[in-house]
Amino acid sequence: MNVDLGPEERAALEAMAAETGESPEEVVRRILCSALHSPQLAPRTVRDARRFANEGGIYVLRTGRSVSAELTDETLRQVREERSGYTPPR
């Protein structure tokens, strides 16, 4: 597997390797192994799946925050415009 790094990332990786006495490949392997075992890196679908509830056949995402009526109205307006292909003047 190959990963293309930009000059800044390559320089940072080489600096980390020099600090730790490891090769750049060893640093990448260590960082990657650590990150892969992190719960933050679970696929988004897995993390979010437990927050979905099926209510009357509609899946609802539970975020713990309420959505304002204004935001709901604006979102519906935008979706309707996109579906109709018409954008009214503002």
Jmol script that loads the backbone (N, CA, C; Angstrom):
load data "model"
ATOM      1  N   MET A   1       0.850  -1.165   0.000  1.00  0.00           N
ATOM      2  CA  MET A   1       0.000   0.000   0.000  1.00  0.00           C
ATOM      3  C   MET A   1       0.900   1.233   0.000  1.00  0.00           C
ATOM      4  N   ASN A   2       0.552   2.186  -0.829  1.00  0.00           N
ATOM      5  CA  ASN A   2       1.307   3.438  -0.904  1.00  0.00           C
ATOM      6  C   ASN A   2       0.401   4.597  -0.540  1.00  0.00           C
ATOM      7  N   VAL A   3       0.975   5.568   0.149  1.00  0.00           N
ATOM      8  CA  VAL A   3       0.245   6.779   0.509  1.00  0.00           C
ATOM      9  C   VAL A   3       1.067   7.959   0.034  1.00  0.00           C
ATOM     10  N   ASP A   4       0.458   8.813  -0.771  1.00  0.00           N
ATOM     11  CA  ASP A   4       1.152  10.011  -1.242  1.00  0.00           C
ATOM     12  C   ASP A   4       1.016  11.108  -0.199  1.00  0.00           C
ATOM     13  N   LEU A   5       2.145  11.651   0.221  1.00  0.00           N
ATOM     14  CA  LEU A   5       2.156  12.742   1.190  1.00  0.00           C
ATOM     15  C   LEU A   5       2.644  14.007   0.521  1.00  0.00           C
ATOM     16  N   GLY A   6       2.090  15.112   0.964  1.00  0.00           N
ATOM     17  CA  GLY A   6       2.575  16.398   0.492  1.00  0.00           C
ATOM     18  C   GLY A   6       3.876  16.737   1.196  1.00  0.00           C
ATOM     19  N   PRO A   7       4.559  17.786   0.758  1.00  0.00           N
ATOM     20  CA  PRO A   7       5.842  18.150   1.352  1.00  0.00           C
ATOM     21  C   PRO A   7       5.756  18.447   2.845  1.00  0.00           C
ATOM     22  N   GLU A   8       4.676  19.094   3.279  1.00  0.00           N
ATOM     23  CA  GLU A   8       4.547  19.418   4.703  1.00  0.00           C
ATOM     24  C   GLU A   8       4.352  18.162   5.544  1.00  0.00           C
ATOM     25  N   GLU A   9       3.507  17.246   5.069  1.00  0.00           N
ATOM     26  CA  GLU A   9       3.285  16.003   5.803  1.00  0.00           C
ATOM     27  C   GLU A   9       4.557  15.163   5.842  1.00  0.00           C
ATOM     28  N   ARG A  10       5.259  15.117   4.713  1.00  0.00           N
ATOM     29  CA  ARG A  10       6.504  14.348   4.653  1.00  0.00           C
ATOM     30  C   ARG A  10       7.534  14.913   5.641  1.00  0.00           C
ATOM     31  N   ALA A  11       7.659  16.233   5.695  1.00  0.00           N
ATOM     32  CA  ALA A  11       8.612  16.869   6.614  1.00  0.00           C
ATOM     33  C   ALA A  11       8.231  16.582   8.064  1.00  0.00           C
ATOM     34  N   ALA A  12       6.929  16.652   8.373  1.00  0.00           N
ATOM     35  CA  ALA A  12       6.485  16.376   9.739  1.00  0.00           C
ATOM     36  C   ALA A  12       6.761  14.926  10.116  1.00  0.00           C
ATOM     37  N   LEU A  13       6.510  14.014   9.197  1.00  0.00           N
ATOM     38  CA  LEU A  13       6.766  12.600   9.439  1.00  0.00           C
ATOM     39  C   LEU A  13       8.251  12.343   9.658  1.00  0.00           C
ATOM     40  N   GLU A  14       9.084  12.937   8.828  1.00  0.00           N
ATOM     41  CA  GLU A  14      10.531  12.753   8.981  1.00  0.00           C
ATOM     42  C   GLU A  14      11.023  13.351  10.291  1.00  0.00           C
ATOM     43  N   ALA A  15      10.443  14.472  10.725  1.00  0.00           N
ATOM     44  CA  ALA A  15      10.825  15.075  12.002  1.00  0.00           C
ATOM     45  C   ALA A  15      10.427  14.159  13.161  1.00  0.00           C
ATOM     46  N   MET A  16       9.234  13.573  13.089  1.00  0.00           N
ATOM     47  CA  MET A  16       8.807  12.640  14.139  1.00  0.00           C
ATOM     48  C   MET A  16       9.726  11.428  14.191  1.00  0.00           C
ATOM     49  N   ALA A  17      10.095  10.928  13.021  1.00  0.00           N
ATOM     50  CA  ALA A  17      10.985   9.771  12.967  1.00  0.00           C
ATOM     51  C   ALA A  17      12.334  10.111  13.582  1.00  0.00           C
ATOM     52  N   ALA A  18      12.854  11.293  13.288  1.00  0.00           N
ATOM     53  CA  ALA A  18      14.147  11.703  13.847  1.00  0.00           C
ATOM     54  C   ALA A  18      14.065  11.835  15.365  1.00  0.00           C
ATOM     55  N   GLU A  19      12.941  12.364  15.873  1.00  0.00           N
ATOM     56  CA  GLU A  19      12.770  12.534  17.320  1.00  0.00           C
ATOM     57  C   GLU A  19      12.705  11.198  18.047  1.00  0.00           C
ATOM     58  N   THR A  20      12.049  10.217  17.452  1.00  0.00           N
ATOM     59  CA  THR A  20      11.842   8.936  18.126  1.00  0.00           C
ATOM     60  C   THR A  20      12.905   7.904  17.795  1.00  0.00           C
ATOM     61  N   GLY A  21      13.732   8.190  16.801  1.00  0.00           N
ATOM     62  CA  GLY A  21      14.751   7.229  16.404  1.00  0.00           C
ATOM     63  C   GLY A  21      14.194   6.087  15.568  1.00  0.00           C
ATOM     64  N   GLU A  22      12.990   6.259  15.054  1.00  0.00           N
ATOM     65  CA  GLU A  22      12.365   5.243  14.214  1.00  0.00           C
ATOM     66  C   GLU A  22      12.501   5.645  12.754  1.00  0.00           C
ATOM     67  N   SER A  23      12.260   4.693  11.880  1.00  0.00           N
ATOM     68  CA  SER A  23      12.189   5.035  10.464  1.00  0.00           C
ATOM     69  C   SER A  23      10.823   5.676  10.216  1.00  0.00           C
ATOM     70  N   PRO A  24      10.685   6.449   9.144  1.00  0.00           N
ATOM     71  CA  PRO A  24       9.365   7.010   8.833  1.00  0.00           C
ATOM     72  C   PRO A  24       8.294   5.922   8.692  1.00  0.00           C
ATOM     73  N   GLU A  25       8.671   4.777   8.132  1.00  0.00           N
ATOM     74  CA  GLU A  25       7.715   3.683   7.978  1.00  0.00           C
ATOM     75  C   GLU A  25       7.243   3.167   9.330  1.00  0.00           C
ATOM     76  N   GLU A  26       8.170   3.070  10.296  1.00  0.00           N
ATOM     77  CA  GLU A  26       7.794   2.607  11.635  1.00  0.00           C
ATOM     78  C   GLU A  26       6.863   3.605  12.323  1.00  0.00           C
ATOM     79  N   VAL A  27       7.117   4.896  12.122  1.00  0.00           N
ATOM     80  CA  VAL A  27       6.245   5.921  12.709  1.00  0.00           C
ATOM     81  C   VAL A  27       4.848   5.801  12.122  1.00  0.00           C
ATOM     82  N   VAL A  28       4.766   5.669  10.804  1.00  0.00           N
ATOM     83  CA  VAL A  28       3.461   5.536  10.152  1.00  0.00           C
ATOM     84  C   VAL A  28       2.747   4.294  10.666  1.00  0.00           C
ATOM     85  N   ARG A  29       3.448   3.179  10.764  1.00  0.00           N
ATOM     86  CA  ARG A  29       2.847   1.931  11.234  1.00  0.00           C
ATOM     87  C   ARG A  29       2.318   2.092  12.656  1.00  0.00           C
ATOM     88  N   ARG A  30       3.107   2.719  13.536  1.00  0.00           N
ATOM     89  CA  ARG A  30       2.698   2.916  14.929  1.00  0.00           C
ATOM     90  C   ARG A  30       1.462   3.813  15.012  1.00  0.00           C
ATOM     91  N   ILE A  31       1.485   4.929  14.288  1.00  0.00           N
ATOM     92  CA  ILE A  31       0.352   5.863  14.308  1.00  0.00           C
ATOM     93  C   ILE A  31      -0.894   5.196  13.739  1.00  0.00           C
ATOM     94  N   LEU A  32      -0.737   4.498  12.637  1.00  0.00           N
ATOM     95  CA  LEU A  32      -1.875   3.854  11.994  1.00  0.00           C
ATOM     96  C   LEU A  32      -2.476   2.771  12.886  1.00  0.00           C
ATOM     97  N   CYS A  33      -1.643   1.942  13.483  1.00  0.00           N
ATOM     98  CA  CYS A  33      -2.150   0.887  14.370  1.00  0.00           C
ATOM     99  C   CYS A  33      -2.884   1.485  15.561  1.00  0.00           C
ATOM    100  N   SER A  34      -2.341   2.549  16.118  1.00  0.00           N
ATOM    101  CA  SER A  34      -2.996   3.220  17.238  1.00  0.00           C
ATOM    102  C   SER A  34      -4.337   3.793  16.817  1.00  0.00           C
ATOM    103  N   ALA A  35      -4.367   4.438  15.669  1.00  0.00           N
ATOM    104  CA  ALA A  35      -5.601   5.065  15.193  1.00  0.00           C
ATOM    105  C   ALA A  35      -6.662   4.024  14.853  1.00  0.00           C
ATOM    106  N   LEU A  36      -6.256   2.906  14.275  1.00  0.00           N
ATOM    107  CA  LEU A  36      -7.226   1.887  13.875  1.00  0.00           C
ATOM    108  C   LEU A  36      -7.931   1.249  15.060  1.00  0.00           C
ATOM    109  N   HIS A  37      -7.322   1.302  16.224  1.00  0.00           N
ATOM    110  CA  HIS A  37      -7.939   0.730  17.416  1.00  0.00           C
ATOM    111  C   HIS A  37      -8.715   1.777  18.208  1.00  0.00           C
ATOM    112  N   SER A  38      -8.818   2.978  17.687  1.00  0.00           N
ATOM    113  CA  SER A  38      -9.529   4.065  18.359  1.00  0.00           C
ATOM    114  C   SER A  38     -11.021   3.976  18.058  1.00  0.00           C
ATOM    115  N   PRO A  39     -11.881   4.110  19.093  1.00  0.00           N
ATOM    116  CA  PRO A  39     -13.326   4.072  18.828  1.00  0.00           C
ATOM    117  C   PRO A  39     -13.801   5.238  17.966  1.00  0.00           C
ATOM    118  N   GLN A  40     -13.042   6.331  17.927  1.00  0.00           N
ATOM    119  CA  GLN A  40     -13.411   7.472  17.091  1.00  0.00           C
ATOM    120  C   GLN A  40     -13.353   7.115  15.613  1.00  0.00           C
ATOM    121  N   LEU A  41     -12.603   6.082  15.253  1.00  0.00           N
ATOM    122  CA  LEU A  41     -12.462   5.723  13.847  1.00  0.00           C
ATOM    123  C   LEU A  41     -13.448   4.659  13.387  1.00  0.00           C
ATOM    124  N   ALA A  42     -14.407   4.311  14.250  1.00  0.00           N
ATOM    125  CA  ALA A  42     -15.435   3.379  13.789  1.00  0.00           C
ATOM    126  C   ALA A  42     -16.140   4.038  12.616  1.00  0.00           C
ATOM    127  N   PRO A  43     -16.518   3.268  11.633  1.00  0.00           N
ATOM    128  CA  PRO A  43     -17.201   3.891  10.496  1.00  0.00           C
ATOM    129  C   PRO A  43     -18.393   4.716  10.965  1.00  0.00           C
ATOM    130  N   ARG A  44     -18.592   5.846  10.320  1.00  0.00           N
ATOM    131  CA  ARG A  44     -19.662   6.755  10.726  1.00  0.00           C
ATOM    132  C   ARG A  44     -21.007   6.038  10.783  1.00  0.00           C
ATOM    133  N   THR A  45     -21.242   5.136   9.841  1.00  0.00           N
ATOM    134  CA  THR A  45     -22.526   4.435   9.832  1.00  0.00           C
ATOM    135  C   THR A  45     -22.701   3.598  11.091  1.00  0.00           C
ATOM    136  N   VAL A  46     -21.610   3.037  11.599  1.00  0.00           N
ATOM    137  CA  VAL A  46     -21.692   2.239  12.823  1.00  0.00           C
ATOM    138  C   VAL A  46     -21.933   3.148  14.016  1.00  0.00           C
ATOM    139  N   ARG A  47     -21.215   4.274  14.085  1.00  0.00           N
ATOM    140  CA  ARG A  47     -21.387   5.204  15.207  1.00  0.00           C
ATOM    141  C   ARG A  47     -22.784   5.786  15.226  1.00  0.00           C
ATOM    142  N   ASP A  48     -23.293   6.172  14.048  1.00  0.00           N
ATOM    143  CA  ASP A  48     -24.587   6.838  13.989  1.00  0.00           C
ATOM    144  C   ASP A  48     -25.759   5.866  14.070  1.00  0.00           C
ATOM    145  N   ALA A  49     -25.539   4.605  13.722  1.00  0.00           N
ATOM    146  CA  ALA A  49     -26.646   3.651  13.672  1.00  0.00           C
ATOM    147  C   ALA A  49     -27.346   3.540  15.012  1.00  0.00           C
ATOM    148  N   ARG A  50     -26.618   3.609  16.103  1.00  0.00           N
ATOM    149  CA  ARG A  50     -27.245   3.463  17.407  1.00  0.00           C
ATOM    150  C   ARG A  50     -28.061   4.695  17.795  1.00  0.00           C
ATOM    151  N   ARG A  51     -27.913   5.799  17.060  1.00  0.00           N
ATOM    152  CA  ARG A  51     -28.669   7.009  17.359  1.00  0.00           C
ATOM    153  C   ARG A  51     -29.933   7.120  16.518  1.00  0.00           C
ATOM    154  N   PHE A  52     -30.161   6.173  15.619  1.00  0.00           N
ATOM    155  CA  PHE A  52     -31.359   6.196  14.791  1.00  0.00           C
ATOM    156  C   PHE A  52     -32.476   5.422  15.479  1.00  0.00           C
ATOM    157  N   ALA A  53     -33.682   5.958  15.381  1.00  0.00           N
ATOM    158  CA  ALA A  53     -34.860   5.277  15.904  1.00  0.00           C
ATOM    159  C   ALA A  53     -35.897   5.216  14.793  1.00  0.00           C
ATOM    160  N   ASN A  54     -36.562   4.081  14.681  1.00  0.00           N
ATOM    161  CA  ASN A  54     -37.612   3.926  13.682  1.00  0.00           C
ATOM    162  C   ASN A  54     -38.923   4.331  14.339  1.00  0.00           C
ATOM    163  N   GLU A  55     -39.469   5.446  13.887  1.00  0.00           N
ATOM    164  CA  GLU A  55     -40.725   5.946  14.439  1.00  0.00           C
ATOM    165  C   GLU A  55     -41.772   5.976  13.335  1.00  0.00           C
ATOM    166  N   GLY A  56     -42.683   5.023  13.379  1.00  0.00           N
ATOM    167  CA  GLY A  56     -43.744   4.968  12.383  1.00  0.00           C
ATOM    168  C   GLY A  56     -43.236   4.774  10.972  1.00  0.00           C
ATOM    169  N   GLY A  57     -42.155   4.007  10.819  1.00  0.00           N
ATOM    170  CA  GLY A  57     -41.607   3.744   9.497  1.00  0.00           C
ATOM    171  C   GLY A  57     -40.640   4.801   9.000  1.00  0.00           C
ATOM    172  N   ILE A  58     -40.388   5.822   9.813  1.00  0.00           N
ATOM    173  CA  ILE A  58     -39.445   6.883   9.446  1.00  0.00           C
ATOM    174  C   ILE A  58     -38.273   6.817  10.413  1.00  0.00           C
ATOM    175  N   TYR A  59     -37.054   6.764   9.866  1.00  0.00           N
ATOM    176  CA  TYR A  59     -35.881   6.748  10.719  1.00  0.00           C
ATOM    177  C   TYR A  59     -35.546   8.165  11.156  1.00  0.00           C
ATOM    178  N   VAL A  60     -35.399   8.338  12.469  1.00  0.00           N
ATOM    179  CA  VAL A  60     -35.135   9.639  13.068  1.00  0.00           C
ATOM    180  C   VAL A  60     -33.767   9.582  13.731  1.00  0.00           C
ATOM    181  N   LEU A  61     -32.919  10.570  13.438  1.00  0.00           N
ATOM    182  CA  LEU A  61     -31.598  10.645  14.059  1.00  0.00           C
ATOM    183  C   LEU A  61     -31.713  11.411  15.361  1.00  0.00           C
ATOM    184  N   ARG A  62     -31.344  10.788  16.453  1.00  0.00           N
ATOM    185  CA  ARG A  62     -31.369  11.410  17.771  1.00  0.00           C
ATOM    186  C   ARG A  62     -30.025  12.068  18.047  1.00  0.00           C
ATOM    187  N   THR A  63     -30.021  13.398  18.112  1.00  0.00           N
ATOM    188  CA  THR A  63     -28.780  14.125  18.382  1.00  0.00           C
ATOM    189  C   THR A  63     -28.763  14.723  19.775  1.00  0.00           C
ATOM    190  N   GLY A  64     -29.924  14.775  20.428  1.00  0.00           N
ATOM    191  CA  GLY A  64     -29.994  15.407  21.734  1.00  0.00           C
ATOM    192  C   GLY A  64     -30.249  16.901  21.649  1.00  0.00           C
ATOM    193  N   ARG A  65     -30.360  17.422  20.432  1.00  0.00           N
ATOM    194  CA  ARG A  65     -30.624  18.852  20.244  1.00  0.00           C
ATOM    195  C   ARG A  65     -31.894  19.003  19.420  1.00  0.00           C
ATOM    196  N   SER A  66     -32.679  20.017  19.760  1.00  0.00           N
ATOM    197  CA  SER A  66     -33.899  20.245  18.987  1.00  0.00           C
ATOM    198  C   SER A  66     -33.580  21.079  17.751  1.00  0.00           C
ATOM    199  N   VAL A  67     -34.448  20.960  16.770  1.00  0.00           N
ATOM    200  CA  VAL A  67     -34.293  21.707  15.523  1.00  0.00           C
ATOM    201  C   VAL A  67     -35.371  22.785  15.509  1.00  0.00           C
ATOM    202  N   SER A  68     -34.978  24.001  15.201  1.00  0.00           N
ATOM    203  CA  SER A  68     -35.933  25.107  15.202  1.00  0.00           C
ATOM    204  C   SER A  68     -36.917  24.980  14.043  1.00  0.00           C
ATOM    205  N   ALA A  69     -38.085  25.575  14.228  1.00  0.00           N
ATOM    206  CA  ALA A  69     -39.093  25.585  13.164  1.00  0.00           C
ATOM    207  C   ALA A  69     -38.559  26.325  11.944  1.00  0.00           C
ATOM    208  N   GLU A  70     -37.785  27.387  12.174  1.00  0.00           N
ATOM    209  CA  GLU A  70     -37.228  28.159  11.062  1.00  0.00           C
ATOM    210  C   GLU A  70     -36.292  27.306  10.214  1.00  0.00           C
ATOM    211  N   LEU A  71     -35.433  26.538  10.873  1.00  0.00           N
ATOM    212  CA  LEU A  71     -34.502  25.684  10.135  1.00  0.00           C
ATOM    213  C   LEU A  71     -35.260  24.604   9.359  1.00  0.00           C
ATOM    214  N   THR A  72     -36.279  24.036   9.981  1.00  0.00           N
ATOM    215  CA  THR A  72     -37.089  23.033   9.303  1.00  0.00           C
ATOM    216  C   THR A  72     -37.765  23.627   8.075  1.00  0.00           C
ATOM    217  N   ASP A  73     -38.373  24.803   8.238  1.00  0.00           N
ATOM    218  CA  ASP A  73     -39.047  25.461   7.110  1.00  0.00           C
ATOM    219  C   ASP A  73     -38.074  25.773   5.979  1.00  0.00           C
ATOM    220  N   GLU A  74     -36.906  26.301   6.320  1.00  0.00           N
ATOM    221  CA  GLU A  74     -35.912  26.659   5.303  1.00  0.00           C
ATOM    222  C   GLU A  74     -35.410  25.415   4.571  1.00  0.00           C
ATOM    223  N   THR A  75     -35.169  24.340   5.311  1.00  0.00           N
ATOM    224  CA  THR A  75     -34.700  23.098   4.696  1.00  0.00           C
ATOM    225  C   THR A  75     -35.751  22.535   3.741  1.00  0.00           C
ATOM    226  N   LEU A  76     -37.002  22.511   4.177  1.00  0.00           N
ATOM    227  CA  LEU A  76     -38.076  22.032   3.299  1.00  0.00           C
ATOM    228  C   LEU A  76     -38.202  22.901   2.056  1.00  0.00           C
ATOM    229  N   ARG A  77     -38.093  24.213   2.207  1.00  0.00           N
ATOM    230  CA  ARG A  77     -38.173  25.126   1.071  1.00  0.00           C
ATOM    231  C   ARG A  77     -37.071  24.815   0.062  1.00  0.00           C
ATOM    232  N   GLN A  78     -35.836  24.625   0.566  1.00  0.00           N
ATOM    233  CA  GLN A  78     -34.708  24.335  -0.317  1.00  0.00           C
ATOM    234  C   GLN A  78     -34.899  23.012  -1.053  1.00  0.00           C
ATOM    235  N   VAL A  79     -35.350  21.993  -0.347  1.00  0.00           N
ATOM    236  CA  VAL A  79     -35.557  20.683  -0.970  1.00  0.00           C
ATOM    237  C   VAL A  79     -36.629  20.773  -2.046  1.00  0.00           C
ATOM    238  N   ARG A  80     -37.706  21.484  -1.743  1.00  0.00           N
ATOM    239  CA  ARG A  80     -38.778  21.632  -2.732  1.00  0.00           C
ATOM    240  C   ARG A  80     -38.297  22.379  -3.965  1.00  0.00           C
ATOM    241  N   GLU A  81     -37.481  23.420  -3.762  1.00  0.00           N
ATOM    242  CA  GLU A  81     -36.920  24.158  -4.904  1.00  0.00           C
ATOM    243  C   GLU A  81     -36.042  23.252  -5.755  1.00  0.00           C
ATOM    244  N   GLU A  82     -35.183  22.478  -5.089  1.00  0.00           N
ATOM    245  CA  GLU A  82     -34.285  21.583  -5.824  1.00  0.00           C
ATOM    246  C   GLU A  82     -35.074  20.558  -6.630  1.00  0.00           C
ATOM    247  N   ARG A  83     -36.126  20.031  -6.041  1.00  0.00           N
ATOM    248  CA  ARG A  83     -36.922  19.010  -6.733  1.00  0.00           C
ATOM    249  C   ARG A  83     -37.705  19.588  -7.901  1.00  0.00           C
ATOM    250  N   SER A  84     -38.147  20.828  -7.760  1.00  0.00           N
ATOM    251  CA  SER A  84     -38.950  21.431  -8.827  1.00  0.00           C
ATOM    252  C   SER A  84     -38.084  22.023  -9.931  1.00  0.00           C
ATOM    253  N   GLY A  85     -36.825  22.294  -9.615  1.00  0.00           N
ATOM    254  CA  GLY A  85     -35.938  22.924 -10.589  1.00  0.00           C
ATOM    255  C   GLY A  85     -36.147  24.419 -10.690  1.00  0.00           C
ATOM    256  N   TYR A  86     -36.989  24.967  -9.816  1.00  0.00           N
ATOM    257  CA  TYR A  86     -37.297  26.398  -9.841  1.00  0.00           C
ATOM    258  C   TYR A  86     -36.716  27.058  -8.604  1.00  0.00           C
ATOM    259  N   THR A  87     -36.031  28.170  -8.808  1.00  0.00           N
ATOM    260  CA  THR A  87     -35.507  28.949  -7.697  1.00  0.00           C
ATOM    261  C   THR A  87     -36.110  30.342  -7.767  1.00  0.00           C
ATOM    262  N   PRO A  88     -36.997  30.680  -6.828  1.00  0.00           N
ATOM    263  CA  PRO A  88     -37.614  32.004  -6.872  1.00  0.00           C
ATOM    264  C   PRO A  88     -36.602  33.090  -6.534  1.00  0.00           C
ATOM    265  N   PRO A  89     -36.824  34.308  -7.045  1.00  0.00           N
ATOM    266  CA  PRO A  89     -35.912  35.406  -6.705  1.00  0.00           C
ATOM    267  C   PRO A  89     -36.012  35.731  -5.227  1.00  0.00           C
ATOM    268  N   ARG A  90     -34.905  36.188  -4.689  1.00  0.00           N
ATOM    269  CA  ARG A  90     -34.895  36.535  -3.256  1.00  0.00           C
ATOM    270  C   ARG A  90     -34.857  38.017  -3.073  1.00  0.00           C
TER     271      ARG A  90
END
end "model"
wireframe off; spacefill off
backbone 0.3
color backbone group
